[in-house]
Amino acid sequence: MNQSFAVWILIGLSLVTANLPFIIERPFLVLPWAQKGEPVAPAWMQWIFSIVFLCLLAGMAYVAWLLIGGAFVALSDLGSVALFIAKIVGVFLILALLLAYPGWRNRAHIIEKSFFVRLIELLVFYCLVGILGFAFEANMGNQFPQTWEFYAITFSLFLVLGYPGFVYRYLLRHRKR
């Protein structure tokens, strides 16, 4: 994979995922507490659902890192390029289905996400895009150790990319329905 192509994929994906929590009102995560408008379930059941969901999400992220990071792509061979793209598309589809599950589960209810929940979703999307970046880096063969400064700067950039969604959600006036 070409390094500039991987960087542009990550920038575009970061722009989209940084704005999703602010633009879409449906939840992306199963949280251990009930959000406003969500049906109240026993606390132990919500904790179990939340832990299982987060374990599935972390497991899928690890599988994505293994599939994409360990893939061999020979740019001269059309079959290996097609297989690599199929792996990326498959990982995106499975992650999209997994992240759509909380919204599907509460489809009969109107849920209002708080700002804190949106920040948690933003952090989860940052981690998922970061894992994809590490997978691309491992695929190209030049992994570098990162320190806390790297994560502080990239998370700040991710927050800046999410600013249009924040403006849309909190600073623009919306018509009452």
GURODO-6914 format. One record per residue (C-alpha): x, y, z negated; residue number from 0; residue in one letter. Coordinates in nm, 3 decimals, m for minus. Layout:
<sites>
@c1 = X; c2 = Y; c3 = Z; num = NUM; residu = A
...
</sites>
This chain:
<sites>
@c1 = 0.000; c2 = 0.000; c3 = 0.000; num = 0; residu = M
@c1 = 0.118; c2 = 0.350; c3 = 0.080; num = 1; residu = N
@c1 = 0.186; c2 = 0.564; c3 = m0.227; num = 2; residu = Q
@c1 = 0.012; c2 = 0.876; c3 = m0.097; num = 3; residu = S
@c1 = m0.295; c2 = 0.670; c3 = m0.002; num = 4; residu = F
@c1 = m0.312; c2 = 0.527; c3 = m0.357; num = 5; residu = A
@c1 = m0.276; c2 = 0.874; c3 = m0.507; num = 6; residu = V
@c1 = m0.560; c2 = 1.013; c3 = m0.296; num = 7; residu = W
@c1 = m0.782; c2 = 0.718; c3 = m0.386; num = 8; residu = I
@c1 = m0.717; c2 = 0.786; c3 = m0.755; num = 9; residu = L
@c1 = m0.778; c2 = 1.162; c3 = m0.721; num = 10; residu = I
@c1 = m1.108; c2 = 1.106; c3 = m0.539; num = 11; residu = G
@c1 = m1.218; c2 = 0.839; c3 = m0.784; num = 12; residu = L
@c1 = m1.120; c2 = 1.063; c3 = m1.075; num = 13; residu = S
@c1 = m1.325; c2 = 1.350; c3 = m0.934; num = 14; residu = L
@c1 = m1.632; c2 = 1.130; c3 = m0.899; num = 15; residu = V
@c1 = m1.602; c2 = 0.947; c3 = m1.232; num = 16; residu = T
@c1 = m1.520; c2 = 1.262; c3 = m1.431; num = 17; residu = A
@c1 = m1.848; c2 = 1.419; c3 = m1.319; num = 18; residu = N
@c1 = m2.073; c2 = 1.111; c3 = m1.350; num = 19; residu = L
@c1 = m2.142; c2 = 1.139; c3 = m1.726; num = 20; residu = P
@c1 = m2.259; c2 = 1.499; c3 = m1.682; num = 21; residu = F
@c1 = m2.463; c2 = 1.458; c3 = m1.365; num = 22; residu = I
@c1 = m2.639; c2 = 1.127; c3 = m1.434; num = 23; residu = I
@c1 = m2.863; c2 = 1.108; c3 = m1.740; num = 24; residu = E
@c1 = m2.878; c2 = 0.728; c3 = m1.754; num = 25; residu = R
@c1 = m2.636; c2 = 0.574; c3 = m2.003; num = 26; residu = P
@c1 = m2.326; c2 = 0.392; c3 = m1.878; num = 27; residu = F
@c1 = m2.236; c2 = 0.226; c3 = m2.210; num = 28; residu = L
@c1 = m2.410; c2 = 0.008; c3 = m2.465; num = 29; residu = V
@c1 = m2.338; c2 = 0.194; c3 = m2.786; num = 30; residu = L
@c1 = m2.380; c2 = 0.062; c3 = m3.142; num = 31; residu = P
@c1 = m2.624; c2 = 0.341; c3 = m3.229; num = 32; residu = W
@c1 = m2.958; c2 = 0.430; c3 = m3.073; num = 33; residu = A
@c1 = m2.961; c2 = 0.737; c3 = m2.851; num = 34; residu = Q
@c1 = m3.249; c2 = 0.980; c3 = m2.838; num = 35; residu = K
@c1 = m3.536; c2 = 0.811; c3 = m2.652; num = 36; residu = G
@c1 = m3.389; c2 = 0.462; c3 = m2.676; num = 37; residu = E
@c1 = m3.590; c2 = 0.190; c3 = m2.851; num = 38; residu = P
@c1 = m3.458; c2 = 0.117; c3 = m3.198; num = 39; residu = V
@c1 = m3.328; c2 = m0.236; c3 = m3.250; num = 40; residu = A
@c1 = m3.180; c2 = m0.388; c3 = m3.566; num = 41; residu = P
@c1 = m2.834; c2 = m0.247; c3 = m3.638; num = 42; residu = A
@c1 = m2.661; c2 = m0.585; c3 = m3.625; num = 43; residu = W
@c1 = m2.810; c2 = m0.657; c3 = m3.282; num = 44; residu = M
@c1 = m2.696; c2 = m0.323; c3 = m3.142; num = 45; residu = Q
@c1 = m2.345; c2 = m0.381; c3 = m3.276; num = 46; residu = W
@c1 = m2.331; c2 = m0.727; c3 = m3.117; num = 47; residu = I
@c1 = m2.458; c2 = m0.597; c3 = m2.781; num = 48; residu = F
@c1 = m2.208; c2 = m0.312; c3 = m2.795; num = 49; residu = S
@c1 = m1.912; c2 = m0.535; c3 = m2.879; num = 50; residu = I
@c1 = m2.004; c2 = m0.789; c3 = m2.610; num = 51; residu = V
@c1 = m2.048; c2 = m0.512; c3 = m2.352; num = 52; residu = F
@c1 = m1.715; c2 = m0.348; c3 = m2.437; num = 53; residu = L
@c1 = m1.539; c2 = m0.688; c3 = m2.432; num = 54; residu = C
@c1 = m1.687; c2 = m0.758; c3 = m2.088; num = 55; residu = L
@c1 = m1.576; c2 = m0.414; c3 = m1.970; num = 56; residu = L
@c1 = m1.223; c2 = m0.461; c3 = m2.107; num = 57; residu = A
@c1 = m1.204; c2 = m0.812; c3 = m1.960; num = 58; residu = G
@c1 = m1.316; c2 = m0.689; c3 = m1.621; num = 59; residu = M
@c1 = m1.060; c2 = m0.408; c3 = m1.635; num = 60; residu = A
@c1 = m0.788; c2 = m0.665; c3 = m1.712; num = 61; residu = Y
@c1 = m0.903; c2 = m0.889; c3 = m1.427; num = 62; residu = V
@c1 = m0.899; c2 = m0.585; c3 = m1.196; num = 63; residu = A
@c1 = m0.544; c2 = m0.506; c3 = m1.305; num = 64; residu = W
@c1 = m0.440; c2 = m0.866; c3 = m1.238; num = 65; residu = L
@c1 = m0.615; c2 = m0.888; c3 = m0.899; num = 66; residu = L
@c1 = m0.502; c2 = m0.553; c3 = m0.763; num = 67; residu = I
@c1 = m0.165; c2 = m0.529; c3 = m0.934; num = 68; residu = G
@c1 = m0.057; c2 = m0.880; c3 = m0.841; num = 69; residu = G
@c1 = m0.182; c2 = m0.872; c3 = m0.483; num = 70; residu = A
@c1 = 0.068; c2 = m0.892; c3 = m0.202; num = 71; residu = F
@c1 = m0.009; c2 = m0.663; c3 = 0.090; num = 72; residu = V
@c1 = 0.186; c2 = m0.693; c3 = 0.412; num = 73; residu = A
@c1 = 0.083; c2 = m0.392; c3 = 0.615; num = 74; residu = L
@c1 = 0.168; c2 = m0.573; c3 = 0.937; num = 75; residu = S
@c1 = m0.070; c2 = m0.857; c3 = 0.856; num = 76; residu = D
@c1 = m0.437; c2 = m0.767; c3 = 0.906; num = 77; residu = L
@c1 = m0.553; c2 = m1.059; c3 = 0.692; num = 78; residu = G
@c1 = m0.364; c2 = m0.947; c3 = 0.381; num = 79; residu = S
@c1 = m0.486; c2 = m0.590; c3 = 0.419; num = 80; residu = V
@c1 = m0.846; c2 = m0.712; c3 = 0.455; num = 81; residu = A
@c1 = m0.809; c2 = m0.937; c3 = 0.150; num = 82; residu = L
@c1 = m0.665; c2 = m0.650; c3 = m0.055; num = 83; residu = F
@c1 = m0.949; c2 = m0.417; c3 = 0.043; num = 84; residu = I
@c1 = m1.200; c2 = m0.694; c3 = m0.032; num = 85; residu = A
@c1 = m1.048; c2 = m0.731; c3 = m0.381; num = 86; residu = K
@c1 = m1.075; c2 = m0.357; c3 = m0.443; num = 87; residu = I
@c1 = m1.436; c2 = m0.344; c3 = m0.319; num = 88; residu = V
@c1 = m1.526; c2 = m0.653; c3 = m0.524; num = 89; residu = G
@c1 = m1.378; c2 = m0.504; c3 = m0.840; num = 90; residu = V
@c1 = m1.565; c2 = m0.176; c3 = m0.779; num = 91; residu = F
@c1 = m1.895; c2 = m0.359; c3 = m0.724; num = 92; residu = L
@c1 = m1.862; c2 = m0.570; c3 = m1.038; num = 93; residu = I
@c1 = m1.763; c2 = m0.268; c3 = m1.248; num = 94; residu = L
@c1 = m2.052; c2 = m0.067; c3 = m1.100; num = 95; residu = A
@c1 = m2.298; c2 = m0.345; c3 = m1.187; num = 96; residu = L
@c1 = m2.157; c2 = m0.373; c3 = m1.537; num = 97; residu = L
@c1 = m2.177; c2 = 0.004; c3 = m1.593; num = 98; residu = L
@c1 = m2.530; c2 = 0.013; c3 = m1.447; num = 99; residu = A
@c1 = m2.656; c2 = m0.248; c3 = m1.694; num = 100; residu = Y
@c1 = m2.723; c2 = m0.006; c3 = m1.986; num = 101; residu = P
@c1 = m2.933; c2 = 0.217; c3 = m1.760; num = 102; residu = G
@c1 = m3.120; c2 = m0.083; c3 = m1.621; num = 103; residu = W
@c1 = m3.178; c2 = m0.217; c3 = m1.972; num = 104; residu = R
@c1 = m3.346; c2 = 0.110; c3 = m2.073; num = 105; residu = N
@c1 = m3.517; c2 = 0.183; c3 = m1.742; num = 106; residu = R
@c1 = m3.860; c2 = 0.219; c3 = m1.903; num = 107; residu = A
@c1 = m3.737; c2 = 0.486; c3 = m2.145; num = 108; residu = H
@c1 = m3.624; c2 = 0.843; c3 = m2.097; num = 109; residu = I
@c1 = m3.292; c2 = 0.868; c3 = m2.275; num = 110; residu = I
@c1 = m3.123; c2 = 1.197; c3 = m2.352; num = 111; residu = E
@c1 = m2.749; c2 = 1.161; c3 = m2.389; num = 112; residu = K
@c1 = m2.572; c2 = 1.385; c3 = m2.637; num = 113; residu = S
@c1 = m2.253; c2 = 1.570; c3 = m2.558; num = 114; residu = F
@c1 = m2.061; c2 = 1.324; c3 = m2.777; num = 115; residu = F
@c1 = m2.190; c2 = 1.026; c3 = m2.576; num = 116; residu = V
@c1 = m2.091; c2 = 1.201; c3 = m2.254; num = 117; residu = R
@c1 = m1.738; c2 = 1.247; c3 = m2.390; num = 118; residu = L
@c1 = m1.719; c2 = 0.879; c3 = m2.483; num = 119; residu = I
@c1 = m1.830; c2 = 0.786; c3 = m2.131; num = 120; residu = E
@c1 = m1.571; c2 = 1.027; c3 = m1.992; num = 121; residu = L
@c1 = m1.300; c2 = 0.857; c3 = m2.199; num = 122; residu = L
@c1 = m1.409; c2 = 0.512; c3 = m2.076; num = 123; residu = V
@c1 = m1.402; c2 = 0.630; c3 = m1.714; num = 124; residu = F
@c1 = m1.055; c2 = 0.780; c3 = m1.774; num = 125; residu = Y
@c1 = m0.934; c2 = 0.444; c3 = m1.902; num = 126; residu = C
@c1 = m1.083; c2 = 0.257; c3 = m1.606; num = 127; residu = L
@c1 = m0.926; c2 = 0.494; c3 = m1.352; num = 128; residu = V
@c1 = m0.597; c2 = 0.475; c3 = m1.543; num = 129; residu = G
@c1 = m0.601; c2 = 0.096; c3 = m1.528; num = 130; residu = I
@c1 = m0.664; c2 = 0.116; c3 = m1.155; num = 131; residu = L
@c1 = m0.368; c2 = 0.356; c3 = m1.128; num = 132; residu = G
@c1 = m0.147; c2 = 0.113; c3 = m1.319; num = 133; residu = F
@c1 = m0.268; c2 = m0.167; c3 = m1.091; num = 134; residu = A
@c1 = m0.174; c2 = 0.035; c3 = m0.782; num = 135; residu = F
@c1 = 0.163; c2 = 0.112; c3 = m0.940; num = 136; residu = E
@c1 = 0.223; c2 = m0.257; c3 = m1.015; num = 137; residu = A
@c1 = 0.118; c2 = m0.344; c3 = m0.660; num = 138; residu = N
@c1 = 0.381; c2 = m0.111; c3 = m0.517; num = 139; residu = M
@c1 = 0.643; c2 = m0.265; c3 = m0.746; num = 140; residu = G
@c1 = 0.764; c2 = 0.035; c3 = m0.941; num = 141; residu = N
@c1 = 0.610; c2 = 0.034; c3 = m1.288; num = 142; residu = Q
@c1 = 0.733; c2 = 0.304; c3 = m1.524; num = 143; residu = F
@c1 = 0.684; c2 = 0.319; c3 = m1.901; num = 144; residu = P
@c1 = 0.467; c2 = 0.611; c3 = m2.012; num = 145; residu = Q
@c1 = 0.471; c2 = 0.810; c3 = m2.335; num = 146; residu = T
@c1 = 0.194; c2 = 1.000; c3 = m2.507; num = 147; residu = W
@c1 = 0.268; c2 = 1.317; c3 = m2.307; num = 148; residu = E
@c1 = 0.167; c2 = 1.142; c3 = m1.986; num = 149; residu = F
@c1 = m0.170; c2 = 1.043; c3 = m2.131; num = 150; residu = Y
@c1 = m0.231; c2 = 1.389; c3 = m2.279; num = 151; residu = A
@c1 = m0.162; c2 = 1.560; c3 = m1.946; num = 152; residu = I
@c1 = m0.360; c2 = 1.316; c3 = m1.732; num = 153; residu = T
@c1 = m0.659; c2 = 1.327; c3 = m1.969; num = 154; residu = F
@c1 = m0.647; c2 = 1.707; c3 = m1.956; num = 155; residu = S
@c1 = m0.647; c2 = 1.691; c3 = m1.577; num = 156; residu = L
@c1 = m0.936; c2 = 1.444; c3 = m1.589; num = 157; residu = F
@c1 = m1.132; c2 = 1.690; c3 = m1.807; num = 158; residu = L
@c1 = m1.059; c2 = 1.969; c3 = m1.558; num = 159; residu = V
@c1 = m1.191; c2 = 1.748; c3 = m1.276; num = 160; residu = L
@c1 = m1.509; c2 = 1.700; c3 = m1.480; num = 161; residu = G
@c1 = m1.569; c2 = 2.074; c3 = m1.514; num = 162; residu = Y
@c1 = m1.816; c2 = 2.101; c3 = m1.220; num = 163; residu = P
@c1 = m2.038; c2 = 1.838; c3 = m1.383; num = 164; residu = G
@c1 = m2.015; c2 = 2.020; c3 = m1.716; num = 165; residu = F
@c1 = m2.118; c2 = 2.345; c3 = m1.548; num = 166; residu = V
@c1 = m2.409; c2 = 2.170; c3 = m1.378; num = 167; residu = Y
@c1 = m2.532; c2 = 2.011; c3 = m1.701; num = 168; residu = R
@c1 = m2.480; c2 = 2.286; c3 = m1.958; num = 169; residu = Y
@c1 = m2.429; c2 = 2.623; c3 = m1.788; num = 170; residu = L
@c1 = m2.676; c2 = 2.625; c3 = m1.498; num = 171; residu = L
@c1 = m3.043; c2 = 2.685; c3 = m1.552; num = 172; residu = R
@c1 = m3.269; c2 = 2.399; c3 = m1.452; num = 173; residu = H
@c1 = m3.637; c2 = 2.420; c3 = m1.377; num = 174; residu = R
@c1 = m3.868; c2 = 2.271; c3 = m1.637; num = 175; residu = K
@c1 = m4.056; c2 = 1.967; c3 = m1.511; num = 176; residu = R
</sites>
